[in-house]
Amino acid sequence: MKMKRIIQILLILISCVSMAYGQEYLDFNSRYNRQKRVLVVPFDERIYFNDATAEIAKRDGLTHDEIMEYFRYQLNLQLVNSLIDSCEVVDLFKDNTREDEADISGLYTTMSYELRLAEFELDTENMGALARKRAEKLEEARRKQREEEMKNARPGIQNGELVGRKQQTDDMYLHIIIGQPEVLKEIASRRKVDYFLFVNQFDIKTDYRDPYISGQRNVQRLMRVHFSIYNSNGEFVSGNYASTKVPYYEDSKERIVNQYFPEIMRQILKKLKFQ
């Protein structure tokens, strides 16, 4: 009887721990965390780069701003639809009221930007204990090396001149810094929000370092969506980017959205960390 009682107590403790864990982490494979409210903040119109704009404009007869607004709206729509089964989503684009516009403007006002190393997740699921430990050590060493390279690449004064080293940005994302956390706290309180999901930047870029690019039909552009997550206290939680390749000669904005945004959404959901 005493052993049975001990087992019952252990099961209760395990259940409590599991419930606490479930409340801290959003599980996008179930609907358990639907009580969590996430406010999605679309990217600022000024933080947009798309070197396919000229081809799209020529095809559709649209302006730069009209093309930008199309991608901004579609990206927000697909992100909201991807999240809606796992949590409560606050969509500032849904009603476009004066309150929504004021909140977007207030959030943009307090934001600044910087490049940070993206969080790289190792695929260690099928590794043994020793192989996993070795992979984790190698990744830790790689990250420390990259952090040192970033530190050395920062501009500084040398012999009276401003100098800085060129650095790679393939493993970095554009992060936002909140200058006034009280803005997030106020909005979170008023809208009963647990987390803010900021879309920091949307870009479609071509690597023009290749001198033969104009003569190749199989060249691709890289689409990236950078994002950061903050909690209701205005504290940074996590950040990363999602990316996929788009054919260089793709000039249909509808095909770009329909064929390539789903992969972006899949990666974002996989990399989101609410903790």
One Martini backbone bead per residue (centre of mass of N, CA, C, O) as a GRO file, in nm:
protein
  275
    1MET     BB    1   0.058   0.063  -0.020
    2LYS     BB    2   0.297   0.252   0.003
    3MET     BB    3   0.391   0.219  -0.292
    4LYS     BB    4   0.125   0.314  -0.423
    5ARG     BB    5   0.135   0.599  -0.301
    6ILE     BB    6   0.400   0.687  -0.430
    7ILE     BB    7   0.309   0.656  -0.726
    8GLN     BB    8   0.078   0.862  -0.711
    9ILE     BB    9   0.254   1.106  -0.641
   10LEU     BB   10   0.437   1.093  -0.891
   11LEU     BB   11   0.210   1.130  -1.101
   12ILE     BB   12   0.121   1.408  -1.002
   13LEU     BB   13   0.392   1.554  -1.042
   14ILE     BB   14   0.418   1.497  -1.346
   15SER     BB   15   0.156   1.641  -1.423
   16CYS     BB   16   0.236   1.923  -1.320
   17VAL     BB   17   0.486   1.958  -1.495
   18SER     BB   18   0.342   1.927  -1.769
   19MET     BB   19   0.154   2.171  -1.732
   20ALA     BB   20   0.372   2.384  -1.698
   21TYR     BB   21   0.508   2.336  -1.969
   22GLY     BB   22   0.256   2.389  -2.150
   23GLN     BB   23   0.236   2.700  -2.054
   24GLU     BB   24   0.531   2.786  -2.171
   25TYR     BB   25   0.479   2.611  -2.439
   26LEU     BB   26   0.416   2.615  -2.769
   27ASP     BB   27   0.220   2.370  -2.935
   28PHE     BB   28   0.195   2.304  -3.290
   29ASN     BB   29   0.055   1.996  -3.251
   30SER     BB   30  -0.163   2.147  -3.079
   31ARG     BB   31  -0.445   2.300  -2.873
   32TYR     BB   32  -0.355   2.363  -2.576
   33ASN     BB   33  -0.252   2.688  -2.629
   34ARG     BB   34  -0.512   2.875  -2.696
   35GLN     BB   35  -0.484   3.080  -2.444
   36LYS     BB   36  -0.278   3.211  -2.607
   37ARG     BB   37  -0.171   3.547  -2.694
   38VAL     BB   38  -0.094   3.673  -3.026
   39LEU     BB   39   0.076   3.946  -3.166
   40VAL     BB   40   0.085   4.061  -3.496
   41VAL     BB   41   0.359   4.231  -3.658
   42PRO     BB   42   0.411   4.395  -3.922
   43PHE     BB   43   0.607   4.517  -4.144
   44ASP     BB   44   0.779   4.777  -4.223
   45GLU     BB   45   0.776   4.953  -4.514
   46ARG     BB   46   1.090   5.036  -4.485
   47ILE     BB   47   1.147   4.707  -4.438
   48TYR     BB   48   1.199   4.659  -4.772
   49PHE     BB   49   1.314   4.403  -5.014
   50ASN     BB   50   1.282   4.382  -5.389
   51ASP     BB   51   1.440   4.277  -5.692
   52ALA     BB   52   1.143   4.200  -5.839
   53THR     BB   53   0.975   4.460  -5.882
   54ALA     BB   54   1.020   4.539  -6.180
   55GLU     BB   55   0.890   4.283  -6.306
   56ILE     BB   56   0.614   4.307  -6.165
   57ALA     BB   57   0.543   4.594  -6.265
   58LYS     BB   58   0.553   4.526  -6.568
   59ARG     BB   59   0.329   4.304  -6.560
   60ASP     BB   60   0.098   4.476  -6.366
   61GLY     BB   61   0.117   4.794  -6.330
   62LEU     BB   62   0.272   4.862  -6.060
   63THR     BB   63   0.379   4.985  -5.776
   64HIS     BB   64   0.590   4.961  -5.523
   65ASP     BB   65   0.375   4.996  -5.293
   66GLU     BB   66   0.170   4.787  -5.399
   67ILE     BB   67   0.360   4.544  -5.379
   68MET     BB   68   0.433   4.569  -5.082
   69GLU     BB   69   0.139   4.548  -4.971
   70TYR     BB   70   0.082   4.269  -5.076
   71PHE     BB   71   0.304   4.116  -4.916
   72ARG     BB   72   0.227   4.219  -4.637
   73TYR     BB   73  -0.060   4.101  -4.630
   74GLN     BB   74   0.001   3.800  -4.706
   75LEU     BB   75   0.198   3.741  -4.478
   76ASN     BB   76   0.004   3.800  -4.247
   77LEU     BB   77  -0.223   3.604  -4.327
   78GLN     BB   78  -0.057   3.335  -4.320
   79LEU     BB   79   0.039   3.362  -4.029
   80VAL     BB   80  -0.234   3.368  -3.890
   81ASN     BB   81  -0.341   3.097  -4.013
   82SER     BB   82  -0.106   2.922  -3.885
   83LEU     BB   83  -0.175   3.002  -3.569
   84ILE     BB   84  -0.491   2.963  -3.505
   85ASP     BB   85  -0.476   2.650  -3.398
   86SER     BB   86  -0.268   2.725  -3.134
   87CYS     BB   87  -0.376   3.029  -3.099
   88GLU     BB   88  -0.443   3.343  -3.014
   89VAL     BB   89  -0.507   3.604  -3.253
   90VAL     BB   90  -0.379   3.928  -3.315
   91ASP     BB   91  -0.506   4.136  -3.582
   92LEU     BB   92  -0.423   4.449  -3.717
   93PHE     BB   93  -0.556   4.395  -4.018
   94LYS     BB   94  -0.856   4.316  -3.992
   95ASP     BB   95  -0.990   4.620  -3.923
   96ASN     BB   96  -0.831   4.890  -3.937
   97THR     BB   97  -0.826   5.075  -3.702
   98ARG     BB   98  -0.725   5.333  -3.514
   99GLU     BB   99  -0.602   5.151  -3.297
  100ASP     BB  100  -0.428   4.981  -3.481
  101GLU     BB  101  -0.265   5.213  -3.609
  102ALA     BB  102  -0.154   5.321  -3.337
  103ASP     BB  103  -0.004   5.061  -3.253
  104ILE     BB  104   0.181   5.036  -3.494
  105SER     BB  105   0.312   5.315  -3.467
  106GLY     BB  106   0.416   5.276  -3.173
  107LEU     BB  107   0.598   5.031  -3.237
  108TYR     BB  108   0.778   5.161  -3.457
  109THR     BB  109   0.894   5.395  -3.280
  110THR     BB  110   1.051   5.182  -3.068
  111MET     BB  111   1.227   5.079  -3.308
  112SER     BB  112   1.522   4.888  -3.374
  113TYR     BB  113   1.824   4.769  -3.548
  114GLU     BB  114   1.992   4.437  -3.575
  115LEU     BB  115   2.241   4.208  -3.609
  116ARG     BB  116   2.203   3.848  -3.563
  117LEU     BB  117   2.236   3.546  -3.463
  118ALA     BB  118   2.107   3.267  -3.543
  119GLU     BB  119   1.916   2.993  -3.447
  120PHE     BB  120   2.067   2.681  -3.448
  121GLU     BB  121   1.931   2.362  -3.520
  122LEU     BB  122   1.985   2.044  -3.438
  123ASP     BB  123   1.968   1.715  -3.585
  124THR     BB  124   1.946   1.476  -3.306
  125GLU     BB  125   1.728   1.248  -3.305
  126ASN     BB  126   1.923   1.008  -3.457
  127MET     BB  127   2.128   1.028  -3.232
  128GLY     BB  128   2.358   0.960  -3.029
  129ALA     BB  129   2.500   1.067  -2.746
  130LEU     BB  130   2.787   1.125  -2.860
  131ALA     BB  131   2.704   1.266  -3.126
  132ARG     BB  132   2.540   1.491  -2.991
  133LYS     BB  133   2.767   1.612  -2.820
  134ARG     BB  134   2.957   1.678  -3.056
  135ALA     BB  135   2.762   1.862  -3.216
  136GLU     BB  136   2.722   2.071  -2.988
  137LYS     BB  137   3.021   2.154  -2.965
  138LEU     BB  138   3.056   2.251  -3.258
  139GLU     BB  139   2.833   2.468  -3.245
  140GLU     BB  140   2.953   2.630  -3.013
  141ALA     BB  141   3.220   2.696  -3.160
  142ARG     BB  142   3.096   2.837  -3.404
  143ARG     BB  143   2.951   3.062  -3.248
  144LYS     BB  144   3.201   3.185  -3.111
  145GLN     BB  145   3.346   3.254  -3.374
  146ARG     BB  146   3.124   3.442  -3.490
  147GLU     BB  147   3.122   3.643  -3.253
  148GLU     BB  148   3.416   3.730  -3.297
  149GLU     BB  149   3.382   3.829  -3.587
  150MET     BB  150   3.169   4.045  -3.523
  151LYS     BB  151   3.338   4.208  -3.326
  152ASN     BB  152   3.574   4.272  -3.540
  153ALA     BB  153   3.363   4.411  -3.758
  154ARG     BB  154   3.328   4.648  -3.605
  155PRO     BB  155   3.333   4.965  -3.596
  156GLY     BB  156   3.635   5.178  -3.581
  157ILE     BB  157   3.914   5.341  -3.454
  158GLN     BB  158   4.197   5.397  -3.690
  159ASN     BB  159   4.410   5.634  -3.727
  160GLY     BB  160   4.147   5.834  -3.739
  161GLU     BB  161   3.963   5.598  -3.863
  162LEU     BB  162   3.690   5.446  -3.999
  163VAL     BB  163   3.660   5.095  -3.937
  164GLY     BB  164   3.572   4.778  -4.114
  165ARG     BB  165   3.459   4.459  -4.157
  166LYS     BB  166   3.358   4.234  -4.365
  167GLN     BB  167   3.056   4.033  -4.337
  168GLN     BB  168   2.868   3.775  -4.293
  169THR     BB  169   2.485   3.707  -4.322
  170ASP     BB  170   2.362   3.414  -4.355
  171ASP     BB  171   2.349   3.365  -4.011
  172MET     BB  172   2.155   3.621  -4.003
  173TYR     BB  173   1.933   3.852  -3.837
  174LEU     BB  174   1.684   4.091  -3.813
  175HIS     BB  175   1.666   4.274  -3.529
  176ILE     BB  176   1.475   4.398  -3.262
  177ILE     BB  177   1.461   4.697  -3.062
  178ILE     BB  178   1.320   4.800  -2.756
  179GLY     BB  179   1.310   5.122  -2.621
  180GLN     BB  180   0.991   5.087  -2.503
  181PRO     BB  181   0.848   4.854  -2.304
  182GLU     BB  182   0.585   5.008  -2.214
  183VAL     BB  183   0.434   4.976  -2.478
  184LEU     BB  184   0.393   4.669  -2.458
  185LYS     BB  185   0.255   4.664  -2.182
  186GLU     BB  186   0.006   4.832  -2.259
  187ILE     BB  187  -0.096   4.655  -2.494
  188ALA     BB  188  -0.109   4.388  -2.339
  189SER     BB  189  -0.318   4.484  -2.131
  190ARG     BB  190  -0.545   4.582  -2.328
  191ARG     BB  191  -0.528   4.298  -2.519
  192LYS     BB  192  -0.436   4.042  -2.376
  193VAL     BB  193  -0.118   3.977  -2.414
  194ASP     BB  194   0.162   3.748  -2.425
  195TYR     BB  195   0.263   3.804  -2.730
  196PHE     BB  196   0.509   3.918  -2.973
  197LEU     BB  197   0.509   3.909  -3.337
  198PHE     BB  198   0.774   4.010  -3.532
  199VAL     BB  199   0.808   4.144  -3.849
  200ASN     BB  200   1.106   4.276  -3.959
  201GLN     BB  201   1.157   4.133  -4.255
  202PHE     BB  202   1.131   4.157  -4.619
  203ASP     BB  203   1.312   3.956  -4.869
  204ILE     BB  204   1.438   3.970  -5.218
  205LYS     BB  205   1.747   3.827  -5.327
  206THR     BB  206   2.041   3.873  -5.522
  207ASP     BB  207   2.350   3.737  -5.623
  208TYR     BB  208   2.572   3.975  -5.772
  209ARG     BB  209   2.862   3.834  -5.758
  210ASP     BB  210   2.781   3.700  -6.018
  211PRO     BB  211   2.890   3.771  -6.346
  212TYR     BB  212   2.682   3.536  -6.491
  213ILE     BB  213   2.375   3.583  -6.417
  214SER     BB  214   2.239   3.696  -6.689
  215GLY     BB  215   2.299   3.396  -6.843
  216GLN     BB  216   2.111   3.250  -6.630
  217ARG     BB  217   1.817   3.041  -6.577
  218ASN     BB  218   1.887   2.903  -6.269
  219VAL     BB  219   1.858   3.140  -6.105
  220GLN     BB  220   1.821   3.253  -5.761
  221ARG     BB  221   1.631   3.376  -5.511
  222LEU     BB  222   1.623   3.508  -5.176
  223MET     BB  223   1.396   3.443  -4.925
  224ARG     BB  224   1.322   3.653  -4.632
  225VAL     BB  225   1.209   3.613  -4.282
  226HIS     BB  226   1.211   3.821  -4.009
  227PHE     BB  227   1.205   3.749  -3.642
  228SER     BB  228   1.044   3.846  -3.325
  229ILE     BB  229   1.009   3.783  -2.963
  230TYR     BB  230   0.782   3.908  -2.716
  231ASN     BB  231   0.667   3.984  -2.419
  232SER     BB  232   0.449   4.153  -2.195
  233ASN     BB  233   0.728   4.294  -2.063
  234GLY     BB  234   0.939   4.354  -2.303
  235GLU     BB  235   1.085   4.074  -2.355
  236PHE     BB  236   1.311   3.885  -2.493
  237VAL     BB  237   1.298   3.554  -2.646
  238SER     BB  238   1.319   3.539  -2.980
  239GLY     BB  239   1.502   3.462  -3.298
  240ASN     BB  240   1.478   3.468  -3.669
  241TYR     BB  241   1.462   3.281  -3.983
  242ALA     BB  242   1.321   3.248  -4.309
  243SER     BB  243   1.378   3.038  -4.610
  244THR     BB  244   1.379   3.068  -4.977
  245LYS     BB  245   1.360   2.986  -5.318
  246VAL     BB  246   1.347   3.192  -5.620
  247PRO     BB  247   1.309   3.239  -5.925
  248TYR     BB  248   1.448   3.486  -6.113
  249TYR     BB  249   1.192   3.486  -6.340
  250GLU     BB  250   0.981   3.555  -6.128
  251ASP     BB  251   0.673   3.779  -6.190
  252SER     BB  252   0.458   3.650  -5.985
  253LYS     BB  253   0.303   3.730  -5.696
  254GLU     BB  254   0.110   3.489  -5.668
  255ARG     BB  255   0.319   3.259  -5.695
  256ILE     BB  256   0.497   3.341  -5.464
  257VAL     BB  257   0.281   3.303  -5.248
  258ASN     BB  258   0.166   3.010  -5.319
  259GLN     BB  259   0.462   2.853  -5.344
  260TYR     BB  260   0.661   3.003  -5.099
  261PHE     BB  261   0.515   3.073  -4.829
  262PRO     BB  262   0.463   2.791  -4.699
  263GLU     BB  263   0.765   2.742  -4.626
  264ILE     BB  264   0.791   2.984  -4.441
  265MET     BB  265   0.574   2.894  -4.239
  266ARG     BB  266   0.701   2.625  -4.157
  267GLN     BB  267   0.963   2.749  -4.038
  268ILE     BB  268   0.843   2.939  -3.831
  269LEU     BB  269   0.693   2.727  -3.660
  270LYS     BB  270   0.955   2.564  -3.595
  271LYS     BB  271   1.116   2.835  -3.466
  272LEU     BB  272   0.927   2.894  -3.256
  273LYS     BB  273   0.971   3.064  -2.922
  274PHE     BB  274   0.775   3.023  -2.631
  275GLN     BB  275   0.925   3.114  -2.289
   0.00000   0.00000   0.00000
